[in-house]
Amino acid sequence: MKSELLSLAALILTSILLQAGVHAAPGNPNTGEVPQYVLDGLHAYKQYGYEAAVKIWLKGSPYEAGTQMASQISFFKNIEMLYGQYQSYDIISVIETGTSNRVYVRMNYERTAGYILFTSIRKNGKWVLAHIDLDRIQKYASR
């Protein structure tokens, strides 16, 4: 009876920690939350296309007015020509430290998938894009 109560208490505590976004296992690839700008951009991509997503991803970042990052992200036009229309996304991993947040996303297209790594920094108390890395094959995390 005592061991059953301890097991139940452990199960409840684990559930509460996971719902709160706290992951106790060291090395867990999901140790943070996906920044809102990343999610907003992914939803905009589905509804309005990659140009709308890029505007959201760059907003507030050091690259907002720059052309280098925007031209790098215009790579999406080429991806769509090769991979087909964007369908959905899957979050593969989230790693957050006190100073950075990295979200690795599988972008699902009609014919195949692509991968994008968002690295964010805090600016005025909010996560903003610091770097974006686009790949044709999965390079980070395991899923």
ABEGO torsion letter per residue (X at the ends): XAAAAAAAAAAAAAAAAAAAGBBABBGBABABBBBAAAAAAAAAAAAAEAAAAAAAAABGBAAAABAAAAAAAAAAAAAAAAAEBBABBBBABBBBBAABBBBBBBBBBAABBBBBBBBBBBBGGBBBBABBBBBABBABEBX
